[in-house]
Amino acid sequence: MQYYLARRLLLMIPTLFGVAALVFVIMRIMPGDVALLIVAGEGGRADPAQVEKVRRELGLDKPLLVQFAHWFWGVLRFDFGTSIWTTRPVLYEIGVRLPLTLQIAVMATIVATLIAIPVGTLAALRQDTWVDYVMRVVSIAGLAIPSFWLGILIILALTLGFRWSPPMLYTPFFENPWENLQQTIWPALAVGYRYSAVAARMMRSTLLEVLREDYIRTAWAKGLRERVVVTRHAMRNALLPVVTIIGFEFAFLIGGLVVTETVFNLNGVGRLVVEAVFHRDYTIVQALVLLFALTFVVVNLLVDILYAWLDPRIRYQ
């Protein structure tokens, strides 16, 4: 296992380097000139000399390879530079918004897990009964309803039905847990419900396959209770693909909460990446894409390790 972990950690280096190089090139070939945007704004006119001066200050007049080498050397030193648009450090801009997005992603994952595993398990154990039909309707509804639309319904229900709305300013959890949860629980529920629908259907399908295996029939034949057969023998194998879905959905949420954050007026990482692209803020976009890539790589590694814990037959070398 140690050799496997060392090899996977080493493979992260070329992966992240490739992502960094790709996003760097893409941001440079995108239409639009950030120097012109800074000087003149959208659709405005500017003195070419002033634009050229800004380009020199930002280092955009240098060859592309030199720009990349300078930026990547800073990344290796955990210095992502300063925001082209706000002139504040990139790590500061991300650090202000990342805790909110990370908290919602964690809460949505917890909500999805608490819904998906019981719902999928009950649907499989009571196949083709009213319980199965109800659980399947709940899952299909989660797939059919976009999380942002469900968020709008939640806001309408809170404001019109209960005359209540969550605080508009973000409060860190450790400063005031109650105010923090009032603002984050609703987007977490909206995202987690849709997230749970995919995992619940996968849980039902895989558990039905596992319950038809010979070793499960042997466990039934021994006279074991249903709870023992399901929890000790069936669920561990059935959870493997569900763990994959939960892990990668969590990684996706780190950068995929753009619309949900907009609906609930949350100043998270999703909105930051949209604003950075709109303003051609190269440094922030490059740092965020690298963060998203690192999240996917780390989650992928953790999922593989969890596989070995759930299924003792899996051995990494």
Secondary structure, DSSP 8 states (H G I E B T S, - for coil): -HHHHHHHHHHHHHHHHHHHHHHHHHHHHSSS-HHHHHHH-TT----HHHHHHHHHHHTTTS-HHHHHHHHHHHHHTT---B-TTT-SBHHHHHHHHHHHHHHHHHHHHHHHHHHHHHHHHHHHHTTTSHHHHHHHHHHHHHHHS-HHHHHHHHHHIIIIISS----SS---TTT-HHHHHHHHHHHHHHHHHHHHHHHHHHHHHHHHHHHTSHHHHHHHHTT--HHHIIIIIIHHHHHHHHHHHHHHHHHHHHH--HHHHHHTT---HHHHHHHHHHTT-HHHHHHHHHHHHHHHHHHHHHHHHHHHHH-TT----
